[in-house]
Every structure is written in structure tokens, then in C-alpha cells.
Amino acid sequence: MKTSTFIPEDQLISRAIDALIERLGPVETSRFLTLPRQQRLESVKRHHQWQATLLKDEFFDTVFGEQ
């Protein structure tokens, strides 16, 4: 089994950008790199939102019903 070695971070970034430019072109690469990141909801808030749409009886039937 061959062991893996990590390339330095600056080389990784350079290679990744070169690959993006080669495949997407400079304009689309720039666009991709500046896309806004979707902000993650805090986990408890996300869970409360999920629970608000939950149908209790249907959920229990799915989880505990006969198969």
C-alpha cells in the first residue's frame, strides 16, 4: 500500500486555481471563487424548524410501524 503525502498548502491552492482556470476559464473561475457562502443555521434552530413541519403520527408510524 502506498503512503500518501500532502503537498504544501500554497502549492495546493495554486494547482487548484490552475485547474479551475483550465476547465472553467478565468471569468467563471473568478465568479466561482467569489460566490457567497450559504450561512449554516445553528443546529438547535435547524432542529426546531424541522420539528415545526413534522407530523407526529406519520413520523411515529414511519419509525415504529410494522414493516
All heavy atoms as a GROMACS GRO file, in nm:
protein
  557
    1MET      N    1   0.084  -0.116   0.000
    1MET     CA    2   0.000   0.000   0.000
    1MET      C    3   0.090   0.124   0.000
    1MET      O    4   0.183   0.135   0.078
    1MET     CB    5  -0.092  -0.001   0.122
    1MET     CG    6  -0.189   0.110   0.126
    1MET     SD    7  -0.292   0.083   0.274
    1MET     CE    8  -0.419   0.195   0.241
    2LYS      N    9   0.058   0.217  -0.085
    2LYS     CA   10   0.138   0.338  -0.099
    2LYS      C   11   0.092   0.442   0.004
    2LYS      O   12  -0.027   0.464   0.023
    2LYS     CB   13   0.119   0.393  -0.240
    2LYS     CG   14   0.214   0.500  -0.278
    2LYS     CD   15   0.193   0.537  -0.424
    2LYS     CE   16   0.292   0.643  -0.465
    2LYS     NZ   17   0.273   0.681  -0.604
    3THR      N   18   0.188   0.507   0.069
    3THR     CA   19   0.152   0.610   0.165
    3THR      C   20   0.131   0.742   0.092
    3THR      O   21   0.196   0.770  -0.008
    3THR     CB   22   0.262   0.629   0.272
    3THR    OG1   23   0.382   0.665   0.207
    3THR    CG2   24   0.281   0.503   0.354
    4SER      N   25   0.039   0.820   0.143
    4SER     CA   26   0.008   0.949   0.082
    4SER      C   27   0.086   1.059   0.152
    4SER      O   28   0.108   1.054   0.273
    4SER     CB   29  -0.142   0.980   0.096
    4SER     OG   30  -0.217   0.887   0.026
    5THR      N   31   0.129   1.156   0.074
    5THR     CA   32   0.192   1.274   0.132
    5THR      C   33   0.114   1.395   0.087
    5THR      O   34   0.061   1.399  -0.025
    5THR     CB   35   0.339   1.289   0.088
    5THR    OG1   36   0.344   1.294  -0.054
    5THR    CG2   37   0.424   1.173   0.137
    6PHE      N   38   0.104   1.493   0.173
    6PHE     CA   39   0.030   1.614   0.142
    6PHE      C   40   0.126   1.716   0.082
    6PHE      O   41   0.238   1.732   0.130
    6PHE     CB   42  -0.034   1.673   0.267
    6PHE     CG   43  -0.145   1.587   0.322
    6PHE    CD1   44  -0.128   1.515   0.439
    6PHE    CD2   45  -0.267   1.580   0.257
    6PHE    CE1   46  -0.230   1.438   0.490
    6PHE    CE2   47  -0.370   1.502   0.307
    6PHE     CZ   48  -0.351   1.431   0.424
    7ILE      N   49   0.078   1.783  -0.022
    7ILE     CA   50   0.158   1.891  -0.077
    7ILE      C   51   0.137   2.016   0.008
    7ILE      O   52   0.033   2.029   0.074
    7ILE     CB   53   0.123   1.918  -0.226
    7ILE    CG1   54  -0.022   1.962  -0.243
    7ILE    CG2   55   0.154   1.798  -0.312
    7ILE    CD1   56  -0.058   2.004  -0.384
    8PRO      N   57   0.232   2.106   0.009
    8PRO     CA   58   0.215   2.228   0.088
    8PRO      C   59   0.090   2.305   0.044
    8PRO      O   60   0.050   2.302  -0.072
    8PRO     CB   61   0.342   2.308   0.059
    8PRO     CG   62   0.442   2.206   0.014
    8PRO     CD   63   0.363   2.100  -0.055
    9GLU      N   64   0.030   2.376   0.139
    9GLU     CA   65  -0.096   2.446   0.114
    9GLU      C   66  -0.086   2.547   0.000
    9GLU      O   67  -0.178   2.557  -0.082
    9GLU     CB   68  -0.141   2.514   0.243
    9GLU     CG   69  -0.285   2.556   0.240
    9GLU     CD   70  -0.332   2.602   0.376
    9GLU    OE1   71  -0.347   2.518   0.466
    9GLU    OE2   72  -0.356   2.724   0.389
   10ASP      N   73   0.024   2.620  -0.009
   10ASP     CA   74   0.038   2.719  -0.117
   10ASP      C   75   0.040   2.652  -0.254
   10ASP      O   76  -0.019   2.701  -0.350
   10ASP     CB   77   0.160   2.809  -0.097
   10ASP     CG   78   0.291   2.732  -0.090
   10ASP    OD1   79   0.290   2.614  -0.049
   10ASP    OD2   80   0.395   2.791  -0.127
   11GLN      N   81   0.103   2.534  -0.263
   11GLN     CA   82   0.102   2.459  -0.389
   11GLN      C   83  -0.037   2.404  -0.420
   11GLN      O   84  -0.079   2.402  -0.535
   11GLN     CB   85   0.203   2.345  -0.385
   11GLN     CG   86   0.346   2.388  -0.395
   11GLN     CD   87   0.441   2.269  -0.394
   11GLN    OE1   88   0.398   2.154  -0.399
   11GLN    NE2   89   0.570   2.298  -0.387
   12LEU      N   90  -0.105   2.358  -0.318
   12LEU     CA   91  -0.241   2.306  -0.335
   12LEU      C   92  -0.333   2.414  -0.391
   12LEU      O   93  -0.407   2.390  -0.487
   12LEU     CB   94  -0.295   2.254  -0.202
   12LEU     CG   95  -0.440   2.207  -0.201
   12LEU    CD1   96  -0.457   2.085  -0.289
   12LEU    CD2   97  -0.485   2.178  -0.060
   13ILE      N   98  -0.327   2.533  -0.333
   13ILE     CA   99  -0.411   2.644  -0.380
   13ILE      C  100  -0.376   2.679  -0.524
   13ILE      O  101  -0.464   2.696  -0.607
   13ILE     CB  102  -0.395   2.766  -0.286
   13ILE    CG1  103  -0.455   2.733  -0.149
   13ILE    CG2  104  -0.459   2.889  -0.346
   13ILE    CD1  105  -0.420   2.833  -0.040
   14SER      N  106  -0.247   2.688  -0.552
   14SER     CA  107  -0.204   2.723  -0.688
   14SER      C  108  -0.252   2.620  -0.790
   14SER      O  109  -0.304   2.656  -0.897
   14SER     CB  110  -0.051   2.734  -0.691
   14SER     OG  111  -0.007   2.768  -0.820
   15ARG      N  112  -0.235   2.493  -0.759
   15ARG     CA  113  -0.279   2.387  -0.852
   15ARG      C  114  -0.430   2.387  -0.871
   15ARG      O  115  -0.480   2.367  -0.981
   15ARG     CB  116  -0.235   2.251  -0.799
   15ARG     CG  117  -0.089   2.222  -0.816
   15ARG     CD  118  -0.060   2.084  -0.760
   15ARG     NE  119   0.073   2.039  -0.787
   15ARG     CZ  120   0.118   1.920  -0.750
   15ARG    NH1  121   0.039   1.837  -0.683
   15ARG    NH2  122   0.240   1.883  -0.779
   16ALA      N  123  -0.502   2.409  -0.761
   16ALA     CA  124  -0.649   2.410  -0.769
   16ALA      C  125  -0.697   2.526  -0.856
   16ALA      O  126  -0.786   2.508  -0.941
   16ALA     CB  127  -0.710   2.420  -0.630
   17ILE      N  128  -0.639   2.642  -0.839
   17ILE     CA  129  -0.679   2.757  -0.920
   17ILE      C  130  -0.641   2.734  -1.066
   17ILE      O  131  -0.720   2.764  -1.156
   17ILE     CB  132  -0.618   2.887  -0.864
   17ILE    CG1  133  -0.686   2.919  -0.731
   17ILE    CG2  134  -0.634   3.003  -0.962
   17ILE    CD1  135  -0.629   3.036  -0.656
   18ASP      N  136  -0.522   2.678  -1.090
   18ASP     CA  137  -0.483   2.647  -1.228
   18ASP      C  138  -0.582   2.550  -1.294
   18ASP      O  139  -0.619   2.566  -1.409
   18ASP     CB  140  -0.342   2.588  -1.232
   18ASP     CG  141  -0.233   2.691  -1.203
   18ASP    OD1  142  -0.262   2.812  -1.207
   18ASP    OD2  143  -0.119   2.648  -1.174
   19ALA      N  144  -0.624   2.449  -1.218
   19ALA     CA  145  -0.720   2.351  -1.271
   19ALA      C  146  -0.854   2.417  -1.301
   19ALA      O  147  -0.916   2.390  -1.404
   19ALA     CB  148  -0.737   2.236  -1.172
   20LEU      N  149  -0.899   2.504  -1.211
   20LEU     CA  150  -1.025   2.574  -1.235
   20LEU      C  151  -1.016   2.662  -1.359
   20LEU      O  152  -1.108   2.663  -1.442
   20LEU     CB  153  -1.063   2.659  -1.113
   20LEU     CG  154  -1.114   2.584  -0.991
   20LEU    CD1  155  -1.121   2.678  -0.871
   20LEU    CD2  156  -1.249   2.522  -1.019
   21ILE      N  157  -0.907   2.736  -1.372
   21ILE     CA  158  -0.891   2.824  -1.488
   21ILE      C  159  -0.887   2.742  -1.617
   21ILE      O  160  -0.948   2.780  -1.718
   21ILE     CB  161  -0.764   2.912  -1.473
   21ILE    CG1  162  -0.788   3.016  -1.364
   21ILE    CG2  163  -0.727   2.978  -1.605
   21ILE    CD1  164  -0.665   3.097  -1.326
   22GLU      N  165  -0.818   2.628  -1.612
   22GLU     CA  166  -0.809   2.543  -1.731
   22GLU      C  167  -0.946   2.490  -1.773
   22GLU      O  168  -0.979   2.487  -1.892
   22GLU     CB  169  -0.716   2.425  -1.703
   22GLU     CG  170  -0.694   2.334  -1.822
   22GLU     CD  171  -0.600   2.220  -1.790
   22GLU    OE1  172  -0.498   2.245  -1.722
   22GLU    OE2  173  -0.630   2.107  -1.832
   23ARG      N  174  -1.028   2.451  -1.677
   23ARG     CA  175  -1.159   2.391  -1.708
   23ARG      C  176  -1.270   2.494  -1.727
   23ARG      O  177  -1.359   2.475  -1.809
   23ARG     CB  178  -1.200   2.293  -1.598
   23ARG     CG  179  -1.109   2.174  -1.583
   23ARG     CD  180  -1.118   2.079  -1.697
   23ARG     NE  181  -1.250   2.014  -1.691
   23ARG     CZ  182  -1.295   1.933  -1.783
   23ARG    NH1  183  -1.224   1.904  -1.888
   23ARG    NH2  184  -1.414   1.880  -1.772
   24LEU      N  185  -1.266   2.602  -1.648
   24LEU     CA  186  -1.376   2.698  -1.649
   24LEU      C  187  -1.343   2.828  -1.720
   24LEU      O  188  -1.434   2.901  -1.760
   24LEU     CB  189  -1.418   2.732  -1.505
   24LEU     CG  190  -1.468   2.619  -1.417
   24LEU    CD1  191  -1.494   2.670  -1.276
   24LEU    CD2  192  -1.592   2.557  -1.476
   25GLY      N  193  -1.216   2.860  -1.729
   25GLY     CA  194  -1.176   2.989  -1.782
   25GLY      C  195  -1.162   3.089  -1.668
   25GLY      O  196  -1.214   3.068  -1.558
   26PRO      N  197  -1.095   3.201  -1.694
   26PRO     CA  198  -1.068   3.295  -1.585
   26PRO      C  199  -1.192   3.364  -1.530
   26PRO      O  200  -1.201   3.388  -1.409
   26PRO     CB  201  -0.971   3.396  -1.648
   26PRO     CG  202  -0.986   3.380  -1.795
   26PRO     CD  203  -1.030   3.240  -1.818
   27VAL      N  204  -1.288   3.395  -1.615
   27VAL     CA  205  -1.407   3.467  -1.568
   27VAL      C  206  -1.492   3.378  -1.477
   27VAL      O  207  -1.531   3.418  -1.367
   27VAL     CB  208  -1.491   3.519  -1.687
   27VAL    CG1  209  -1.622   3.578  -1.639
   27VAL    CG2  210  -1.412   3.622  -1.766
   28GLU      N  211  -1.519   3.256  -1.520
   28GLU     CA  212  -1.601   3.165  -1.439
   28GLU      C  213  -1.527   3.121  -1.313
   28GLU      O  214  -1.590   3.099  -1.209
   28GLU     CB  215  -1.646   3.044  -1.521
   28GLU     CG  216  -1.741   3.078  -1.634
   28GLU     CD  217  -1.870   3.144  -1.584
   28GLU    OE1  218  -1.924   3.104  -1.480
   28GLU    OE2  219  -1.917   3.236  -1.652
   29THR      N  220  -1.395   3.108  -1.320
   29THR     CA  221  -1.317   3.076  -1.200
   29THR      C  222  -1.331   3.186  -1.097
   29THR      O  223  -1.357   3.160  -0.980
   29THR     CB  224  -1.169   3.055  -1.235
   29THR    OG1  225  -1.158   2.941  -1.321
   29THR    CG2  226  -1.085   3.033  -1.110
   30SER      N  227  -1.316   3.310  -1.142
   30SER     CA  228  -1.331   3.424  -1.052
   30SER      C  229  -1.472   3.427  -0.993
   30SER      O  230  -1.490   3.450  -0.873
   30SER     CB  231  -1.302   3.553  -1.127
   30SER     OG  232  -1.322   3.663  -1.045
   31ARG      N  233  -1.570   3.402  -1.077
   31ARG     CA  234  -1.710   3.400  -1.031
   31ARG      C  235  -1.731   3.292  -0.926
   31ARG      O  236  -1.794   3.314  -0.822
   31ARG     CB  237  -1.801   3.377  -1.151
   31ARG     CG  238  -1.945   3.384  -1.120
   31ARG     CD  239  -2.027   3.378  -1.249
   31ARG     NE  240  -2.158   3.328  -1.216
   31ARG     CZ  241  -2.212   3.218  -1.265
   31ARG    NH1  242  -2.149   3.148  -1.356
   31ARG    NH2  243  -2.330   3.178  -1.226
   32PHE      N  244  -1.675   3.173  -0.951
   32PHE     CA  245  -1.688   3.062  -0.856
   32PHE      C  246  -1.625   3.097  -0.722
   32PHE      O  247  -1.681   3.072  -0.616
   32PHE     CB  248  -1.623   2.936  -0.915
   32PHE     CG  249  -1.614   2.823  -0.816
   32PHE    CD1  250  -1.726   2.749  -0.783
   32PHE    CD2  251  -1.493   2.792  -0.757
   32PHE    CE1  252  -1.718   2.645  -0.692
   32PHE    CE2  253  -1.484   2.688  -0.665
   32PHE     CZ  254  -1.596   2.615  -0.633
   33LEU      N  255  -1.504   3.155  -0.726
   33LEU     CA  256  -1.432   3.185  -0.603
   33LEU      C  257  -1.498   3.295  -0.521
   33LEU      O  258  -1.473   3.305  -0.401
   33LEU     CB  259  -1.287   3.222  -0.635
   33LEU     CG  260  -1.203   3.107  -0.692
   33LEU    CD1  261  -1.068   3.159  -0.737
   33LEU    CD2  262  -1.189   2.995  -0.590
   34THR      N  263  -1.581   3.376  -0.584
   34THR     CA  264  -1.646   3.485  -0.511
   34THR      C  265  -1.794   3.460  -0.483
   34THR      O  266  -1.863   3.550  -0.434
   34THR     CB  267  -1.631   3.619  -0.587
   34THR    OG1  268  -1.691   3.606  -0.716
   34THR    CG2  269  -1.486   3.659  -0.599
   35LEU      N  270  -1.841   3.339  -0.510
   35LEU     CA  271  -1.980   3.306  -0.478
   35LEU      C  272  -2.003   3.323  -0.328
   35LEU      O  273  -1.918   3.284  -0.247
   35LEU     CB  274  -2.013   3.162  -0.516
   35LEU     CG  275  -2.033   3.131  -0.663
   35LEU    CD1  276  -2.045   2.979  -0.682
   35LEU    CD2  277  -2.154   3.201  -0.717
   36PRO      N  278  -2.117   3.380  -0.291
   36PRO     CA  279  -2.144   3.393  -0.147
   36PRO      C  280  -2.164   3.256  -0.084
   36PRO      O  281  -2.223   3.167  -0.144
   36PRO     CB  282  -2.272   3.476  -0.141
   36PRO     CG  283  -2.334   3.464  -0.275
   36PRO     CD  284  -2.224   3.434  -0.372
   37ARG      N  285  -2.113   3.239   0.034
   37ARG     CA  286  -2.129   3.114   0.108
   37ARG      C  287  -2.264   3.116   0.178
   37ARG      O  288  -2.300   3.216   0.238
   37ARG     CB  289  -2.018   3.097   0.212
   37ARG     CG  290  -1.878   3.108   0.159
   37ARG     CD  291  -1.839   2.982   0.082
   37ARG     NE  292  -1.699   2.981   0.048
   37ARG     CZ  293  -1.649   3.025  -0.066
   37ARG    NH1  294  -1.726   3.081  -0.154
   37ARG    NH2  295  -1.521   3.015  -0.091
   38GLN      N  296  -2.334   3.006   0.171
   38GLN     CA  297  -2.462   2.996   0.240
   38GLN      C  298  -2.435   2.978   0.389
   38GLN      O  299  -2.357   2.891   0.428
   38GLN     CB  300  -2.540   2.877   0.186
   38GLN     CG  301  -2.686   2.884   0.210
   38GLN     CD  302  -2.759   2.767   0.143
   38GLN    OE1  303  -2.708   2.657   0.139
   38GLN    NE2  304  -2.875   2.794   0.091
   39GLN      N  305  -2.495   3.062   0.469
   39GLN     CA  306  -2.471   3.056   0.613
   39GLN      C  307  -2.548   2.939   0.674
   39GLN      O  308  -2.665   2.917   0.644
   39GLN     CB  309  -2.515   3.186   0.678
   39GLN     CG  310  -2.468   3.200   0.820
   39GLN     CD  311  -2.498   3.338   0.875
   39GLN    OE1  312  -2.572   3.415   0.814
   39GLN    NE2  313  -2.444   3.369   0.989
   40ARG      N  314  -2.479   2.863   0.756
   40ARG     CA  315  -2.542   2.748   0.822
   40ARG      C  316  -2.627   2.794   0.939
   40ARG      O  317  -2.589   2.883   1.014
   40ARG     CB  318  -2.436   2.652   0.872
   40ARG     CG  319  -2.366   2.578   0.762
   40ARG     CD  320  -2.276   2.476   0.822
   40ARG     NE  321  -2.352   2.391   0.912
   40ARG     CZ  322  -2.343   2.261   0.919
   40ARG    NH1  323  -2.260   2.200   0.841
   40ARG    NH2  324  -2.415   2.192   1.004
   41LEU      N  325  -2.740   2.730   0.953
   41LEU     CA  326  -2.823   2.756   1.070
   41LEU      C  327  -2.763   2.686   1.192
   41LEU      O  328  -2.704   2.579   1.180
   41LEU     CB  329  -2.964   2.701   1.050
   41LEU     CG  330  -3.054   2.773   0.952
   41LEU    CD1  331  -3.185   2.696   0.938
   41LEU    CD2  332  -3.084   2.914   1.000
   42GLU      N  333  -2.777   2.746   1.303
   42GLU     CA  334  -2.735   2.684   1.427
   42GLU      C  335  -2.818   2.556   1.444
   42GLU      O  336  -2.936   2.552   1.410
   42GLU     CB  337  -2.758   2.784   1.540
   42GLU     CG  338  -2.692   2.747   1.670
   42GLU     CD  339  -2.788   2.675   1.760
   42GLU    OE1  340  -2.905   2.711   1.764
   42GLU    OE2  341  -2.744   2.581   1.827
   43SER      N  342  -2.758   2.450   1.493
   43SER     CA  343  -2.822   2.318   1.491
   43SER      C  344  -2.954   2.312   1.568
   43SER      O  345  -3.048   2.245   1.523
   43SER     CB  346  -2.725   2.212   1.544
   43SER     OG  347  -2.692   2.236   1.678
   44VAL      N  348  -2.965   2.378   1.682
   44VAL     CA  349  -3.091   2.373   1.759
   44VAL      C  350  -3.201   2.444   1.681
   44VAL      O  351  -3.314   2.395   1.673
   44VAL     CB  352  -3.072   2.436   1.899
   44VAL    CG1  353  -3.205   2.446   1.971
   44VAL    CG2  354  -2.973   2.355   1.980
   45LYS      N  355  -3.167   2.557   1.620
   45LYS     CA  356  -3.266   2.630   1.540
   45LYS      C  357  -3.311   2.545   1.421
   45LYS      O  358  -3.430   2.537   1.390
   45LYS     CB  359  -3.206   2.762   1.492
   45LYS     CG  360  -3.304   2.848   1.417
   45LYS     CD  361  -3.241   2.982   1.380
   45LYS     CE  362  -3.342   3.070   1.309
   45LYS     NZ  363  -3.284   3.200   1.273
   46ARG      N  364  -3.215   2.479   1.356
   46ARG     CA  365  -3.248   2.391   1.243
   46ARG      C  366  -3.339   2.277   1.288
   46ARG      O  367  -3.436   2.242   1.221
   46ARG     CB  368  -3.117   2.339   1.182
   46ARG     CG  369  -3.137   2.260   1.055
   46ARG     CD  370  -3.004   2.220   0.990
   46ARG     NE  371  -2.924   2.135   1.076
   46ARG     CZ  372  -2.805   2.165   1.122
   46ARG    NH1  373  -2.749   2.280   1.094
   46ARG    NH2  374  -2.738   2.081   1.199
   47HIS      N  375  -3.311   2.220   1.405
   47HIS     CA  376  -3.393   2.112   1.457
   47HIS      C  377  -3.534   2.160   1.489
   47HIS      O  378  -3.632   2.092   1.459
   47HIS     CB  379  -3.327   2.053   1.583
   47HIS     CG  380  -3.396   1.932   1.634
   47HIS    ND1  381  -3.388   1.810   1.570
   47HIS    CD2  382  -3.475   1.913   1.741
   47HIS    CE1  383  -3.459   1.722   1.637
   47HIS    NE2  384  -3.513   1.782   1.742
   48HIS      N  385  -3.547   2.279   1.547
   48HIS     CA  386  -3.680   2.335   1.577
   48HIS      C  387  -3.759   2.359   1.448
   48HIS      O  388  -3.880   2.334   1.445
   48HIS     CB  389  -3.667   2.464   1.656
   48HIS     CG  390  -3.628   2.442   1.798
   48HIS    ND1  391  -3.594   2.545   1.883
   48HIS    CD2  392  -3.614   2.329   1.872
   48HIS    CE1  393  -3.564   2.496   2.002
   48HIS    NE2  394  -3.575   2.365   1.997
   49GLN      N  395  -3.693   2.406   1.344
   49GLN     CA  396  -3.762   2.425   1.216
   49GLN      C  397  -3.811   2.292   1.160
   49GLN      O  398  -3.921   2.282   1.107
   49GLN     CB  399  -3.671   2.496   1.116
   49GLN     CG  400  -3.649   2.641   1.146
   49GLN     CD  401  -3.554   2.707   1.049
   49GLN    OE1  402  -3.481   2.642   0.975
   49GLN    NE2  403  -3.556   2.840   1.049
   50TRP      N  404  -3.729   2.188   1.173
   50TRP     CA  405  -3.768   2.055   1.125
   50TRP      C  406  -3.888   2.004   1.205
   50TRP      O  407  -3.984   1.954   1.149
   50TRP     CB  408  -3.649   1.960   1.137
   50TRP     CG  409  -3.685   1.817   1.112
   50TRP    CD1  410  -3.712   1.759   0.992
   50TRP    CD2  411  -3.699   1.714   1.211
   50TRP    NE1  412  -3.741   1.626   1.009
   50TRP    CE2  413  -3.734   1.596   1.143
   50TRP    CE3  414  -3.685   1.710   1.348
   50TRP    CZ2  415  -3.754   1.476   1.209
   50TRP    CZ3  416  -3.705   1.591   1.413
   50TRP    CH2  417  -3.740   1.475   1.343
   51GLN      N  418  -3.884   2.021   1.336
   51GLN     CA  419  -3.993   1.975   1.421
   51GLN      C  420  -4.123   2.048   1.391
   51GLN      O  421  -4.231   1.989   1.402
   51GLN     CB  422  -3.958   1.993   1.569
   51GLN     CG  423  -3.864   1.890   1.621
   51GLN     CD  424  -3.837   1.909   1.769
   51GLN    OE1  425  -3.828   2.022   1.817
   51GLN    NE2  426  -3.823   1.799   1.841
   52ALA      N  427  -4.116   2.175   1.354
   52ALA     CA  428  -4.236   2.254   1.326
   52ALA      C  429  -4.315   2.198   1.208
   52ALA      O  430  -4.436   2.212   1.202
   52ALA     CB  431  -4.199   2.399   1.301
   53THR      N  432  -4.247   2.130   1.116
   53THR     CA  433  -4.316   2.075   0.998
   53THR      C  434  -4.346   1.926   1.014
   53THR      O  435  -4.403   1.865   0.925
   53THR     CB  436  -4.229   2.094   0.872
   53THR    OG1  437  -4.108   2.019   0.887
   53THR    CG2  438  -4.199   2.240   0.848
   54LEU      N  439  -4.310   1.869   1.126
   54LEU     CA  440  -4.324   1.726   1.148
   54LEU      C  441  -4.468   1.689   1.183
   54LEU      O  442  -4.531   1.754   1.266
   54LEU     CB  443  -4.230   1.685   1.262
   54LEU     CG  444  -4.207   1.538   1.286
   54LEU    CD1  445  -4.143   1.473   1.164
   54LEU    CD2  446  -4.118   1.520   1.407
   55LEU      N  447  -4.518   1.586   1.119
   55LEU     CA  448  -4.648   1.529   1.154
   55LEU      C  449  -4.622   1.410   1.247
   55LEU      O  450  -4.573   1.307   1.204
   55LEU     CB  451  -4.723   1.486   1.028
   55LEU     CG  452  -4.748   1.597   0.926
   55LEU    CD1  453  -4.808   1.539   0.798
   55LEU    CD2  454  -4.841   1.702   0.985
   56LYS      N  455  -4.654   1.428   1.374
   56LYS     CA  456  -4.616   1.332   1.478
   56LYS      C  457  -4.661   1.190   1.447
   56LYS      O  458  -4.580   1.097   1.449
   56LYS     CB  459  -4.671   1.378   1.613
   56LYS     CG  460  -4.629   1.286   1.728
   56LYS     CD  461  -4.699   1.322   1.858
   56LYS     CE  462  -4.839   1.272   1.849
   56LYS     NZ  463  -4.910   1.246   1.968
   57ASP      N  464  -4.789   1.171   1.417
   57ASP     CA  465  -4.840   1.036   1.395
   57ASP      C  466  -4.775   0.970   1.273
   57ASP      O  467  -4.739   0.852   1.276
   57ASP     CB  468  -4.992   1.038   1.379
   57ASP     CG  469  -5.063   1.077   1.508
   57ASP    OD1  470  -5.006   1.053   1.616
   57ASP    OD2  471  -5.174   1.134   1.500
   58GLU      N  472  -4.760   1.047   1.167
   58GLU     CA  473  -4.695   0.994   1.046
   58GLU      C  474  -4.550   0.956   1.075
   58GLU      O  475  -4.501   0.852   1.032
   58GLU     CB  476  -4.702   1.099   0.935
   58GLU     CG  477  -4.655   1.051   0.801
   58GLU     CD  478  -4.672   1.159   0.696
   58GLU    OE1  479  -4.784   1.212   0.681
   58GLU    OE2  480  -4.571   1.190   0.629
   59PHE      N  481  -4.481   1.040   1.151
   59PHE     CA  482  -4.342   1.013   1.188
   59PHE      C  483  -4.332   0.887   1.272
   59PHE      O  484  -4.248   0.800   1.246
   59PHE     CB  485  -4.284   1.134   1.261
   59PHE     CG  486  -4.143   1.111   1.309
   59PHE    CD1  487  -4.037   1.115   1.220
   59PHE    CD2  488  -4.116   1.088   1.442
   59PHE    CE1  489  -3.906   1.095   1.261
   59PHE    CE2  490  -3.986   1.070   1.486
   59PHE     CZ  491  -3.882   1.073   1.396
   60PHE      N  492  -4.418   0.875   1.372
   60PHE     CA  493  -4.414   0.756   1.458
   60PHE      C  494  -4.446   0.630   1.380
   60PHE      O  495  -4.386   0.526   1.403
   60PHE     CB  496  -4.512   0.772   1.576
   60PHE     CG  497  -4.460   0.860   1.686
   60PHE    CD1  498  -4.542   0.893   1.793
   60PHE    CD2  499  -4.332   0.912   1.685
   60PHE    CE1  500  -4.497   0.974   1.896
   60PHE    CE2  501  -4.286   0.994   1.787
   60PHE     CZ  502  -4.368   1.025   1.893
   61ASP      N  503  -4.542   0.638   1.287
   61ASP     CA  504  -4.574   0.522   1.204
   61ASP      C  505  -4.453   0.481   1.120
   61ASP      O  506  -4.425   0.363   1.102
   61ASP     CB  507  -4.693   0.552   1.112
   61ASP     CG  508  -4.824   0.554   1.190
   61ASP    OD1  509  -4.828   0.506   1.304
   61ASP    OD2  510  -4.923   0.608   1.134
   62THR      N  511  -4.382   0.580   1.068
   62THR     CA  512  -4.264   0.551   0.986
   62THR      C  513  -4.155   0.486   1.069
   62THR      O  514  -4.093   0.388   1.029
   62THR     CB  515  -4.210   0.681   0.921
   62THR    OG1  516  -4.313   0.738   0.842
   62THR    CG2  517  -4.088   0.654   0.837
   63VAL      N  518  -4.131   0.539   1.188
   63VAL     CA  519  -4.022   0.490   1.271
   63VAL      C  520  -4.058   0.361   1.344
   63VAL      O  521  -3.979   0.267   1.345
   63VAL     CB  522  -3.980   0.598   1.375
   63VAL    CG1  523  -3.876   0.544   1.471
   63VAL    CG2  524  -3.926   0.721   1.303
   64PHE      N  525  -4.178   0.354   1.400
   64PHE     CA  526  -4.213   0.241   1.486
   64PHE      C  527  -4.315   0.146   1.424
   64PHE      O  528  -4.346   0.044   1.485
   64PHE     CB  529  -4.269   0.293   1.620
   64PHE     CG  530  -4.173   0.381   1.693
   64PHE    CD1  531  -4.199   0.516   1.709
   64PHE    CD2  532  -4.054   0.331   1.745
   64PHE    CE1  533  -4.112   0.599   1.777
   64PHE    CE2  534  -3.967   0.414   1.812
   64PHE     CZ  535  -3.995   0.548   1.829
   65GLY      N  536  -4.367   0.179   1.306
   65GLY     CA  537  -4.468   0.094   1.244
   65GLY      C  538  -4.413  -0.038   1.197
   65GLY      O  539  -4.293  -0.061   1.188
   66GLU      N  540  -4.505  -0.126   1.164
   66GLU     CA  541  -4.464  -0.258   1.114
   66GLU      C  542  -4.409  -0.244   0.974
   66GLU      O  543  -4.453  -0.162   0.896
   66GLU     CB  544  -4.585  -0.352   1.114
   66GLU     CG  545  -4.632  -0.390   1.252
   66GLU     CD  546  -4.746  -0.490   1.245
   66GLU    OE1  547  -4.743  -0.577   1.156
   66GLU    OE2  548  -4.836  -0.479   1.329
   67GLN      N  549  -4.312  -0.332   0.946
   67GLN     CA  550  -4.252  -0.327   0.814
   67GLN      C  551  -4.280  -0.452   0.735
   67GLN      O  552  -4.295  -0.557   0.778
   67GLN     CB  553  -4.102  -0.307   0.826
   67GLN     CG  554  -4.072  -0.171   0.885
   67GLN     CD  555  -3.924  -0.138   0.874
   67GLN    OE1  556  -3.854  -0.192   0.793
   67GLN    NE2  557  -3.881  -0.046   0.957
   0.00000   0.00000   0.00000
